[in-house]
């Protein structure tokens, strides 16, 4: 049985504590008492005060106490325990409760997470006092804290000084692997509803902070090494799972096992990986337009298509743009580059499409190593060796010819390694077939829509050259157009205006601006810029592949005058119709441009060009060409997301 002090608490309120205490075993010894408020020691006193009514109890009545609070007890009430300091004995009926004073609480709990709880609270009966709260976390009381932080929104709402806010930060972040219930109490009165924090199922901000705090606390090499090992393994697992999901590797393995048992097998959507220097942007270069067209055709055939950049990391905007087209854009931190993508996706890849020479060189061997069963495709874009050979001849640069020869060897090797080689021009296909007879070469251009062009009346005839000027042949063409062709053309049509339009325009092209030469650079709406243009020109003296600038002109119904290089792979230069718009000298180019500026003369070219686009450059034609190259698809093809991008070279 517990031993209690002989005595009594006569008064226990917000002002004072009074009573008497006697140790019956040693009545002559003064009793020292400890006073606890909500379990916290606040004072130690002696029961030695004289009271006449206690004269016959002990020590001639010097066994009473009467102590006034130095600081008033909490407004919300509290538990008071008075105990013998020597033997820790309590009074009969201890502890004693001091009732709360009248209050009317208003406020809200605004934020609850594993790091803190925040909000505001005010006592409407006593607006000048600070309300104190106690957080109870999983039935365990924490320290008491005040709601006295300044909040401008409260003051602006008319709540006096606005000092009613609270933001209690927990001593340690709550364990994210457990459920938690957090409650706030003002004394015995609960404030607000209980707040439930479920077990974390993803890396939210509080959970990230929790892990960050744990890692920052690692202060020994062994602990840091252990943490790094764990994190590395976790990252490896996440990368592997992501790659498996994208390429349906687990589903493929299951289908393979089911097929061997002759069970019913659900077909898995085939997967194609596309690799290029950067995320394709149809407003930058024709190569991007071609790549996007081929991806869209591959999707239409029934493939799940994903893309990874080898040189320029994609932005969040790039990711969202490809996602809107149903294309998985592989990027950091899961995929650090094509090597990582091939490693993770390899067993689930049916097609690997390498765009441009540098990617074919870099990743052909890795593709064979990580995805030995995948069909390896090299898309040429254009033969750099052919372009450089022609440039060397135009500029009389023998060192460029030697560079072209070395690149030609590299191109031939890539053509030999690939299962299929895609080129846009029949001229390039013939050249590759001659150099690598065993190569499987296909001519596959890209889809070019036939559009209607809004027209504005113009006072002067306007011709336009549209190009991406980071490409050397286009800068050379602009100079030849302005310095050699335009003066001859002005003799025939004095009021003619020449317009240069396109991205990545160097200073040398800007210097060509003149009274009758408009240098516009990149424009946001090319079709609107071309609405008052009468004719486009493509004065390329060297280059390779088919030219996006020619196709873009035909797409919006504009005639074009071009060199043999610009027309290569598109039309037969010996045809009487096309011979009227192909010229290789400055004088001939000026003469044919002037002739084609007559509207009646341009109609025949536009009609023939649009027929050509519908036959060879339609989405169905591209899809049919790729169906002959890609492994067949055995499942029903889902509809494609609508392509709202503007495939216009600018």
C-alpha positions as CSV (number, residue, x, y, z in Angstrom):
1,X,0.0,0.0,0.0
2,X,1.3,3.5,-0.8
3,X,2.3,5.7,2.1
4,X,0.6,9.0,2.2
5,X,1.4,12.1,4.1
6,X,-0.8,13.2,6.9
7,X,-2.2,16.5,5.9
8,X,-4.7,18.3,3.7
9,X,-4.8,20.8,0.8
10,X,-7.2,23.5,1.8
11,X,-6.8,25.8,-1.2
12,X,-5.6,25.0,-4.7
13,X,-6.6,27.7,-7.2
14,X,-5.2,30.2,-9.7
15,X,-3.9,32.4,-6.9
16,X,-2.3,30.1,-4.3
17,X,-1.8,26.7,-2.7
18,X,-2.4,26.3,1.1
19,X,-2.7,23.4,3.5
20,X,-0.8,21.5,6.1
21,X,1.4,18.4,6.3
22,X,2.9,16.2,9.1
23,X,5.2,13.2,9.0
24,X,3.5,10.9,11.6
25,X,6.6,8.8,12.0
26,X,8.7,11.8,12.8
27,X,6.3,14.6,13.8
28,X,9.0,16.9,15.1
29,X,10.7,17.0,11.6
30,X,9.5,19.8,9.4
31,X,8.1,18.4,6.1
32,X,9.5,19.8,2.9
33,X,7.2,19.7,-0.1
34,X,7.6,19.8,-3.9
35,X,4.9,21.3,-6.1
36,X,4.5,19.9,-9.6
37,X,2.4,21.5,-12.3
38,X,1.5,19.1,-15.1
39,X,4.4,16.9,-14.0
40,X,6.9,19.7,-14.0
41,X,8.6,20.8,-10.7
42,X,7.8,24.5,-10.1
43,X,8.7,25.1,-6.5
44,X,10.0,23.5,-3.2
45,X,8.6,24.8,0.1
46,X,8.5,23.9,3.8
47,X,5.4,23.2,5.9
48,X,6.5,25.4,8.8
49,X,3.9,28.1,9.0
50,X,2.0,28.5,12.3
51,X,-1.8,27.8,12.3
52,X,-3.6,28.0,15.6
53,X,-6.1,25.2,14.7
54,X,-3.1,22.8,14.3
55,X,-1.6,23.5,17.7
56,X,-2.5,20.0,18.9
57,X,-1.5,18.2,15.7
58,X,2.3,18.6,15.7
59,X,5.1,21.0,16.4
60,X,2.8,23.4,18.2
61,X,0.9,24.2,15.0
62,X,4.0,25.1,12.9
63,X,3.1,22.5,10.1
64,X,1.1,24.6,7.6
65,X,2.1,26.1,4.2
66,X,0.6,28.9,2.1
67,X,2.4,29.6,-1.3
68,X,1.3,32.1,-3.9
69,X,2.1,31.4,-7.6
70,X,5.1,33.4,-9.0
71,X,3.4,33.0,-12.4
72,X,-0.3,32.3,-12.7
73,X,-1.0,28.6,-13.6
74,X,-2.3,28.0,-17.2
75,X,-5.5,29.7,-18.2
76,X,-6.7,26.3,-19.5
77,X,-6.2,24.6,-16.0
78,X,-3.7,22.1,-14.9
79,X,-2.9,19.2,-12.6
80,X,-1.1,20.1,-9.3
81,X,0.7,17.4,-7.4
82,X,2.2,18.2,-4.0
83,X,4.7,15.6,-2.7
84,X,7.1,15.0,0.2
85,X,10.5,15.9,-1.1
86,X,12.3,13.4,1.1
87,X,10.3,10.2,0.5
88,X,8.2,11.3,-2.5
89,X,4.9,10.7,-0.7
90,X,1.7,12.4,-1.9
91,X,-1.3,13.7,-0.2
92,X,-4.4,11.6,-0.1
93,X,-6.4,12.4,-3.3
94,X,-3.4,13.9,-5.1
95,X,-3.1,15.2,-7.8
96,X,-5.4,18.2,-7.6
97,X,-7.0,19.8,-10.7
98,X,-7.2,23.6,-11.2
99,X,-10.2,24.2,-13.3
100,X,-9.8,26.2,-16.6
101,X,-11.0,29.8,-16.7
102,X,-13.8,30.8,-19.0
103,X,-12.7,31.0,-22.7
104,X,-14.2,30.8,-26.2
105,X,-11.7,29.6,-28.8
106,X,-11.7,30.3,-32.5
107,X,-9.1,29.4,-35.1
108,X,-8.0,26.8,-37.6
109,X,-5.4,24.2,-38.2
110,X,-3.8,25.1,-41.6
111,X,-0.9,22.7,-42.0
112,X,-0.2,19.2,-40.7
113,X,2.7,17.1,-41.9
114,X,5.5,15.0,-40.5
115,X,7.5,18.1,-39.7
116,X,5.2,20.5,-38.0
117,X,1.6,21.6,-37.3
118,X,0.6,25.2,-38.0
119,X,-2.5,27.4,-37.8
120,X,-4.0,30.1,-35.5
121,X,-6.1,30.3,-32.4
122,X,-7.7,33.1,-30.3
123,X,-9.8,33.4,-27.2
124,X,-12.7,35.7,-28.1
125,X,-13.4,36.3,-24.3
126,X,-9.8,37.4,-23.7
127,X,-8.3,38.5,-27.1
128,X,-5.2,40.0,-25.4
129,X,-4.0,36.8,-23.9
130,X,-1.8,34.2,-25.5
131,X,-3.5,30.8,-25.9
132,X,-1.2,27.8,-25.1
133,X,-1.6,24.5,-26.8
134,X,-0.3,21.0,-26.3
135,X,0.2,18.6,-29.2
136,X,-0.7,15.0,-28.5
137,X,1.0,12.7,-31.1
138,X,-0.1,9.1,-31.1
139,X,-1.5,9.6,-27.6
140,X,1.8,11.0,-26.2
141,X,1.8,14.6,-25.0
142,X,4.5,16.9,-26.2
143,X,5.6,20.2,-24.8
144,X,3.2,23.1,-24.4
145,X,3.7,25.9,-26.9
146,X,2.1,29.4,-27.4
147,X,0.1,30.7,-30.3
148,X,1.6,34.2,-30.4
149,X,3.3,34.4,-33.9
150,X,2.4,37.4,-36.0
151,X,0.4,36.7,-39.1
152,X,-0.4,39.6,-41.5
153,X,-3.5,37.9,-42.8
154,X,-5.0,37.8,-39.4
155,X,-4.2,41.4,-38.7
156,X,-5.6,42.5,-42.1
157,X,-8.8,40.5,-41.3
158,X,-9.3,42.7,-38.2
159,X,-8.0,40.4,-35.5
160,X,-6.2,43.0,-33.4
161,X,-2.4,42.6,-33.6
162,X,-2.6,39.4,-35.6
163,X,-0.4,37.6,-33.1
164,X,-2.4,34.4,-32.8
165,X,-0.4,32.2,-35.1
166,X,1.4,29.0,-34.2
167,X,3.9,26.7,-36.0
168,X,5.0,23.9,-33.8
169,X,8.0,22.0,-35.3
170,X,8.3,18.5,-33.9
171,X,11.5,17.5,-32.1
172,X,12.1,14.9,-34.8
173,X,10.3,14.2,-38.1
174,X,7.6,11.6,-37.7
175,X,8.3,8.2,-39.1
176,X,6.9,8.1,-42.6
177,X,6.5,4.3,-42.4
178,X,3.8,4.6,-39.8
179,X,0.3,6.1,-39.4
180,X,0.2,9.0,-37.0
181,X,-2.7,10.8,-35.3
182,X,-2.0,14.4,-34.1
183,X,-4.3,16.3,-31.8
184,X,-4.1,19.8,-30.2
185,X,-5.4,20.4,-26.7
186,X,-6.0,23.6,-24.8
187,X,-6.0,22.0,-21.3
188,X,-8.5,19.2,-21.4
189,X,-10.4,20.8,-24.4
190,X,-9.5,19.5,-27.8
191,X,-8.9,22.2,-30.5
192,X,-10.0,21.2,-34.0
193,X,-10.4,17.6,-35.3
194,X,-7.8,14.9,-35.0
195,X,-5.3,15.0,-37.9
196,X,-4.5,11.7,-39.5
197,X,-1.2,11.2,-41.4
198,X,-1.2,7.9,-43.3
199,X,1.9,5.9,-44.1
200,X,3.8,7.6,-46.9
201,X,3.3,5.9,-50.3
202,X,5.5,8.2,-52.3
203,X,8.4,10.7,-51.8
204,X,6.5,13.8,-50.8
205,X,8.3,16.8,-49.4
206,X,8.1,15.8,-45.7
207,X,9.4,12.4,-46.5
208,X,12.3,13.9,-48.5
209,X,13.1,16.1,-45.6
210,X,13.0,13.1,-43.3
211,X,15.5,11.2,-45.3
212,X,17.7,14.3,-45.8
213,X,17.8,14.8,-42.1
214,X,18.8,11.2,-41.6
215,X,21.6,11.5,-44.1
216,X,22.9,14.7,-42.7
217,X,23.3,13.0,-39.4
218,X,25.8,10.4,-40.7
219,X,29.1,11.6,-39.3
220,X,31.4,8.6,-39.8
221,X,32.9,7.3,-43.0
222,X,31.5,3.8,-42.4
223,X,28.0,5.2,-41.9
224,X,28.2,7.3,-45.1
225,X,29.6,4.4,-47.1
226,X,26.8,2.2,-45.9
227,X,24.2,4.8,-46.8
228,X,25.8,5.3,-50.3
229,X,25.7,1.5,-50.9
230,X,22.0,1.4,-49.9
231,X,21.1,4.4,-52.1
232,X,23.0,3.1,-55.1
233,X,21.2,-0.2,-54.9
234,X,17.9,1.5,-54.4
235,X,18.6,3.8,-57.5
236,X,19.6,0.7,-59.5
237,X,16.3,-1.0,-58.6
238,X,14.2,2.0,-59.5
239,X,16.0,2.4,-62.9
240,X,15.5,-1.3,-63.6
241,X,11.8,-1.2,-62.7
242,X,11.3,1.9,-64.9
243,X,13.0,0.4,-67.9
244,X,11.1,-2.8,-67.4
245,X,7.8,-0.9,-67.4
246,X,8.6,1.1,-70.5
247,X,9.7,-1.9,-72.6
248,X,7.2,-4.4,-70.9
249,X,10.1,-6.7,-70.1
250,X,8.3,-8.7,-67.4
251,X,5.2,-9.1,-69.6
252,X,7.5,-10.3,-72.4
253,X,9.1,-12.9,-70.2
254,X,5.7,-14.1,-69.0
255,X,4.4,-14.3,-72.6
256,X,7.5,-16.2,-73.7
257,X,7.0,-18.8,-70.9
258,X,3.3,-19.1,-71.6
259,X,4.1,-19.6,-75.3
260,X,6.5,-22.5,-74.5
261,X,3.8,-24.1,-72.4
262,X,1.3,-23.6,-75.3
263,X,-0.9,-21.5,-73.1
264,X,-3.0,-18.6,-74.3
265,X,-0.7,-15.6,-74.7
266,X,-1.6,-12.0,-74.5
267,X,0.5,-10.1,-77.1
268,X,2.8,-7.4,-75.9
269,X,3.0,-4.1,-77.6
270,X,6.4,-3.9,-79.4
271,X,8.8,-1.1,-78.3
272,X,11.0,1.1,-80.4
273,X,13.8,3.4,-79.1
274,X,14.7,6.5,-81.1
275,X,18.1,8.2,-80.5
276,X,19.0,11.7,-81.8
277,X,21.3,14.5,-80.6
278,X,18.5,16.5,-79.0
279,X,14.7,16.3,-78.7
280,X,13.3,16.8,-82.2
281,X,12.0,20.3,-82.7
282,X,10.1,20.8,-86.0
283,X,10.7,24.5,-86.0
284,X,14.5,24.1,-86.1
285,X,15.6,21.7,-88.8
286,X,14.2,19.2,-91.4
287,X,15.9,16.3,-89.6
288,X,13.7,16.9,-86.6
289,X,10.6,17.0,-88.9
290,X,11.7,13.7,-90.5
291,X,12.3,12.0,-87.2
292,X,9.0,13.1,-85.7
293,X,7.2,11.9,-88.8
294,X,8.9,8.5,-88.6
295,X,8.0,8.2,-84.9
296,X,4.4,9.0,-85.7
297,X,4.3,6.4,-88.4
298,X,5.9,3.8,-86.2
299,X,3.2,4.6,-83.5
300,X,0.5,4.2,-86.2
301,X,1.9,0.8,-87.1
302,X,1.5,-0.3,-83.4
303,X,4.7,0.4,-81.6
304,X,5.3,2.0,-78.2
305,X,7.9,4.7,-79.0
306,X,10.4,6.2,-76.7
307,X,13.1,8.8,-77.3
308,X,16.4,9.7,-75.7
309,X,18.8,12.5,-76.6
310,X,22.5,11.8,-76.8
311,X,24.0,15.3,-76.6
312,X,21.6,18.0,-75.4
313,X,19.6,17.1,-72.3
314,X,15.8,17.6,-72.7
315,X,13.9,20.2,-70.8
316,X,10.7,19.7,-68.9
317,X,9.0,21.5,-71.8
318,X,10.5,19.0,-74.2
319,X,9.3,16.1,-72.0
320,X,5.7,17.5,-72.0
321,X,5.7,18.1,-75.7
322,X,6.7,14.6,-76.5
323,X,4.3,13.2,-73.9
324,X,1.4,15.0,-75.6
325,X,2.3,13.0,-78.7
326,X,2.4,9.7,-76.8
327,X,6.2,9.5,-76.9
328,X,8.1,8.5,-73.7
329,X,11.0,11.0,-73.4
330,X,13.7,9.2,-71.4
331,X,15.7,11.6,-69.3
332,X,17.6,12.1,-66.0
333,X,17.7,11.0,-63.3
334,X,16.5,7.5,-64.5
335,X,18.2,7.6,-67.9
336,X,21.6,9.4,-68.0
337,X,22.0,8.8,-71.8
338,X,21.5,6.3,-74.6
339,X,23.9,3.8,-72.9
340,X,21.7,3.7,-69.8
341,X,18.6,3.4,-71.9
342,X,20.0,0.5,-74.0
343,X,21.1,-1.2,-70.8
344,X,17.7,-0.9,-69.1
345,X,15.4,-1.4,-72.1
346,X,17.6,-3.7,-74.2
347,X,15.8,-7.1,-73.7
348,X,12.4,-5.4,-74.4
349,X,13.4,-3.5,-77.5
350,X,12.2,-4.6,-80.9
351,X,13.6,-1.6,-82.9
352,X,16.5,0.8,-82.3
353,X,16.4,3.8,-84.6
354,X,19.7,5.8,-84.6
355,X,19.4,9.2,-86.2
356,X,22.4,10.8,-87.8
357,X,26.0,9.5,-88.3
358,X,27.4,10.3,-84.8
359,X,24.7,8.3,-83.1
360,X,25.0,5.4,-85.4
361,X,28.7,5.3,-84.8
362,X,28.4,5.6,-81.0
363,X,25.6,3.2,-80.3
364,X,25.5,0.5,-83.0
365,X,27.8,-1.8,-81.1
366,X,26.1,-1.1,-77.8
367,X,22.7,-1.9,-79.4
368,X,24.0,-5.2,-80.5
369,X,25.3,-6.0,-77.0
370,X,22.3,-5.0,-75.0
371,X,19.5,-5.7,-77.5
372,X,20.8,-8.5,-79.8
373,X,17.3,-9.3,-81.1
374,X,16.3,-5.7,-82.0
375,X,16.1,-4.5,-85.6
376,X,18.9,-1.8,-85.9
377,X,18.0,1.1,-88.1
378,X,20.3,3.9,-89.1
379,X,18.5,7.0,-90.4
380,X,21.0,9.0,-92.5
381,X,19.3,12.4,-92.4
382,X,21.8,13.4,-95.1
383,X,25.1,12.1,-96.3
384,X,27.7,14.5,-94.7
385,X,30.4,13.1,-97.0
386,X,28.5,14.0,-100.1
387,X,27.7,17.5,-98.7
388,X,31.3,18.1,-97.8
389,X,32.7,16.9,-101.1
390,X,30.4,19.3,-102.9
391,X,31.4,22.1,-100.5
392,X,35.1,21.4,-101.0
393,X,34.5,21.8,-104.8
394,X,32.6,25.0,-104.5
395,X,35.0,26.6,-102.1
396,X,38.2,25.0,-103.5
397,X,39.2,23.5,-100.2
398,X,41.2,20.2,-100.6
399,X,41.4,19.8,-96.8
400,X,37.6,19.6,-96.7
401,X,37.7,16.9,-99.4
402,X,40.0,14.8,-97.2
403,X,37.6,15.2,-94.3
404,X,34.7,14.2,-96.5
405,X,36.6,11.0,-97.5
406,X,37.2,10.0,-93.9
407,X,33.5,10.6,-93.1
408,X,32.5,8.5,-96.1
409,X,34.4,5.5,-94.6
410,X,32.5,6.0,-91.3
411,X,29.2,6.2,-93.1
412,X,29.9,3.0,-95.1
413,X,30.8,1.2,-91.9
414,X,27.5,2.3,-90.2
415,X,25.5,1.2,-93.3
416,X,27.2,-2.2,-93.1
417,X,26.4,-2.6,-89.4
418,X,22.7,-1.7,-89.6
419,X,19.9,-4.1,-90.4
420,X,18.3,-1.3,-92.4
421,X,19.5,2.1,-93.6
422,X,16.9,4.9,-94.2
423,X,17.7,7.8,-96.5
424,X,15.4,10.5,-97.8
425,X,16.9,10.8,-101.2
426,X,17.2,8.2,-104.0
427,X,20.5,9.8,-105.0
428,X,22.0,9.0,-101.6
429,X,20.5,5.5,-101.6
430,X,22.2,4.8,-105.0
431,X,25.5,6.1,-103.6
432,X,25.4,4.0,-100.5
433,X,24.3,0.9,-102.5
434,X,27.3,1.4,-104.7
435,X,29.7,1.7,-101.8
436,X,28.1,-1.0,-99.5
437,X,26.4,-3.6,-101.8
438,X,25.3,-5.7,-98.9
439,X,23.5,-2.8,-97.1
440,X,19.7,-2.9,-96.9
441,X,18.8,0.6,-98.0
442,X,15.4,2.2,-98.2
443,X,14.2,5.6,-99.3
444,X,11.8,6.9,-96.7
445,X,11.0,10.7,-96.7
446,X,8.7,12.3,-94.2
447,X,5.1,13.3,-94.1
448,X,4.4,16.8,-95.5
449,X,0.8,18.0,-95.1
450,X,-0.9,20.0,-97.8
451,X,-2.1,23.2,-96.3
452,X,-4.2,26.2,-97.4
453,X,-2.3,29.5,-97.3
454,X,-3.9,32.8,-96.3
455,X,-2.9,35.5,-98.8
456,X,-2.4,39.2,-98.3
457,X,-2.2,41.6,-101.2
458,X,1.2,43.1,-101.7
459,X,2.3,46.3,-103.4
460,X,5.7,44.8,-104.4
461,X,6.6,41.2,-105.4
462,X,8.3,39.4,-102.5
463,X,10.5,36.4,-102.7
464,X,11.6,34.4,-99.6
465,X,14.4,32.1,-98.6
466,X,13.5,30.1,-95.5
467,X,16.2,28.0,-93.8
468,X,18.0,27.0,-90.6
469,X,21.2,29.1,-90.8
470,X,23.3,27.1,-88.4
471,X,23.7,24.8,-91.5
472,X,26.6,25.9,-93.6
473,X,24.9,25.4,-97.0
474,X,22.1,27.7,-96.0
475,X,24.4,30.6,-95.0
476,X,26.4,30.2,-98.3
477,X,23.1,30.2,-100.2
478,X,21.9,33.4,-98.5
479,X,25.2,35.2,-99.5
480,X,25.0,33.9,-103.1
481,X,21.3,35.0,-103.3
482,X,21.9,38.5,-102.1
483,X,25.3,39.3,-103.6
484,X,25.0,37.6,-107.0
485,X,21.4,36.7,-107.9
486,X,19.5,39.6,-106.4
487,X,21.3,42.3,-108.4
488,X,20.5,40.5,-111.7
489,X,16.9,40.0,-110.6
490,X,16.5,43.7,-109.7
491,X,17.4,44.6,-113.3
492,X,14.3,42.7,-114.4
493,X,12.0,43.6,-111.4
494,X,13.3,46.8,-109.8
495,X,10.7,46.9,-107.0
496,X,11.4,43.3,-105.9
497,X,11.8,42.6,-102.1
498,X,13.9,39.6,-100.9
499,X,13.1,38.2,-97.4
500,X,15.5,36.0,-95.4
501,X,13.7,34.0,-92.7
502,X,15.0,31.4,-90.3
503,X,16.6,30.5,-87.0
504,X,20.2,30.6,-85.8
505,X,21.0,33.4,-88.2
506,X,24.7,34.4,-87.9
507,X,26.0,38.0,-88.0
508,X,27.2,37.5,-91.6
509,X,23.6,37.0,-92.8
510,X,22.3,40.0,-90.7
511,X,24.9,42.1,-92.5
512,X,23.1,41.4,-95.8
513,X,20.2,43.5,-94.8
514,X,19.5,46.4,-97.2
515,X,16.6,48.5,-98.4
516,X,15.2,45.7,-100.5
517,X,16.5,42.9,-98.3
518,X,14.5,42.0,-95.2
519,X,16.4,39.9,-92.7
520,X,13.7,38.6,-90.3
521,X,15.4,35.8,-88.4
522,X,13.2,33.3,-86.5
523,X,9.4,34.1,-86.7
524,X,6.8,32.6,-84.5
525,X,4.2,32.1,-87.3
526,X,5.9,31.3,-90.6
527,X,2.6,30.9,-92.5
528,X,1.6,34.4,-91.6
529,X,5.0,35.7,-92.7
530,X,4.6,33.9,-96.0
531,X,1.1,35.3,-96.6
532,X,2.4,38.2,-98.8
533,X,5.2,36.2,-100.5
534,X,4.9,35.4,-104.2
535,X,7.6,32.9,-104.5
536,X,10.3,31.0,-102.5
537,X,13.9,30.3,-103.5
538,X,16.4,27.6,-102.6
539,X,19.7,28.8,-104.0
540,X,21.8,25.9,-102.5
541,X,25.2,25.5,-104.2
542,X,26.0,22.4,-102.1
543,X,24.3,20.0,-99.7
544,X,22.8,16.5,-99.5
545,X,19.5,14.8,-98.9
546,X,16.1,16.3,-99.8
547,X,15.4,19.9,-98.7
548,X,12.7,20.7,-96.1
549,X,12.6,24.3,-97.4
550,X,11.4,23.1,-100.8
551,X,8.7,20.8,-99.3
552,X,7.5,23.6,-96.9
553,X,7.0,26.0,-99.8
554,X,5.0,23.4,-101.7
555,X,3.0,22.6,-98.5
556,X,1.6,26.1,-98.4
557,X,1.0,26.4,-102.1
558,X,4.1,28.5,-103.0
559,X,6.2,28.0,-106.2
560,X,9.9,27.7,-105.7
561,X,13.0,28.3,-107.8
562,X,15.9,26.0,-106.8
563,X,19.3,24.7,-107.8
564,X,19.9,21.2,-108.9
565,X,21.2,20.4,-105.4
566,X,18.0,21.7,-103.8
567,X,15.9,19.7,-106.3
568,X,17.9,16.5,-105.9
569,X,15.9,13.5,-104.7
570,X,12.6,15.4,-105.3
571,X,12.0,15.9,-109.0
572,X,13.5,15.0,-112.4
573,X,15.5,18.0,-113.5
574,X,15.3,16.9,-117.1
575,X,11.5,17.1,-117.1
576,X,10.2,20.2,-119.1
577,X,8.0,21.2,-116.2
578,X,10.7,21.2,-113.5
579,X,13.4,22.5,-115.8
580,X,11.6,25.9,-115.7
581,X,12.3,26.2,-112.0
582,X,15.8,24.7,-111.7
583,X,18.9,26.9,-112.3
584,X,22.6,26.6,-111.3
585,X,24.0,29.9,-112.4
586,X,23.2,33.3,-111.0
587,X,22.0,34.6,-114.3
588,X,19.8,31.6,-115.0
589,X,18.4,31.7,-111.4
590,X,17.4,35.3,-111.8
591,X,15.8,34.7,-115.2
592,X,13.7,31.7,-114.0
593,X,12.7,33.5,-110.8
594,X,11.4,36.5,-112.8
595,X,9.5,34.1,-115.1
596,X,7.9,32.2,-112.2
597,X,6.7,35.4,-110.5
598,X,4.0,35.5,-113.2
599,X,1.0,33.8,-111.5
600,X,0.0,31.8,-114.5
601,X,3.5,30.3,-114.9
602,X,3.5,29.2,-111.3
603,X,0.2,27.3,-111.3
604,X,1.6,24.2,-113.2
605,X,4.4,23.8,-110.7
606,X,2.1,24.1,-107.7
607,X,-0.3,21.6,-109.1
608,X,2.5,19.1,-109.8
609,X,4.1,19.7,-106.4
610,X,0.9,19.1,-104.5
611,X,0.3,15.9,-106.4
612,X,3.8,14.8,-105.5
613,X,3.2,15.5,-101.8
614,X,0.0,13.5,-101.7
615,X,1.6,10.5,-103.4
616,X,5.1,10.3,-101.8
617,X,4.9,12.5,-98.7
618,X,1.6,11.5,-97.1
619,X,1.4,9.9,-93.7
620,X,0.0,6.7,-95.3
621,X,2.9,6.5,-97.7
622,X,5.5,6.9,-94.9
623,X,3.7,4.3,-92.8
624,X,3.6,1.9,-95.7
625,X,7.3,2.3,-96.3
626,X,8.2,1.7,-92.6
627,X,5.8,-1.4,-92.4
628,X,8.1,-3.1,-94.9
629,X,11.1,-2.4,-92.7
630,X,9.9,-2.9,-89.1
631,X,9.1,-6.2,-87.5
632,X,5.3,-7.0,-87.9
633,X,3.0,-6.0,-85.1
634,X,0.6,-8.7,-83.8
635,X,-1.8,-6.6,-81.7
636,X,-4.5,-4.0,-82.5
637,X,-3.1,-0.5,-82.8
638,X,-4.5,2.1,-80.4
639,X,-5.4,5.6,-81.9
640,X,-2.6,8.2,-81.8
641,X,-2.8,11.4,-79.8
642,X,-3.5,14.4,-82.1
643,X,-0.4,16.1,-83.3
644,X,-0.8,19.9,-82.7
645,X,2.8,20.8,-83.4
646,X,3.8,22.9,-86.4
647,X,6.2,20.9,-88.6
648,X,7.6,24.0,-90.3
649,X,11.3,24.6,-90.8
650,X,12.2,28.1,-89.6
